[in-house]
Amino acid sequence: MQVAAQVLVALVAAIHVYFLILEMFLWDTERGRRAFGTTAAFSRESATLAANQGLYNGFMAAGLIWSLFASDPVRHQIQIFFLICLIVAGVYGAVTVSRKILFVQAGPAALALTLVLVAG
């Protein structure tokens, strides 16, 4: 169970590294616009805002990656903290922006948190 929990934590971290890349570097490209369903005009006007959002996703990924190398009990505590942050942000995003965020961000984080708690 511990291995499965750590694999899911790593997967959630990888998802958020991908979000960082999309939001910071690919936002104003065809791929970025397709991923977020935006227009060229909107992506151009909101690129700085998206880059800031991508930076936050990078911090979340960094925390989860850090947790993979930390020893217990710190590992367990770091993972719980960052996964809860992602769940809260995902629920908020689902309510305010798009329900899709619930499945792309909060869902994987909730599943990883469940395994972390069960394995812990």
Sequence and secondary structure as in RCSB ss.txt:
>XXXX:A:sequence
MQVAAQVLVALVAAIHVYFLILEMFLWDTERGRRAFGTTAAFSRESATLAANQGLYNGFMAAGLIWSLFASDPVR
HQIQIFFLICLIVAGVYGAVTVSRKILFVQAGPAALALTLVLVAG
>XXXX:A:secstr
 HHHHHHHHHHHHHHHHHHHHHHHTSTTSHHHHHHHT  HHHHHHTHHHHHHHHHHHHHHHHHHHHHHHS TTHH
HHHHHHHHHHHHHHHHHHHHHT THHIIIIIHHHHHHHHHHHHH 
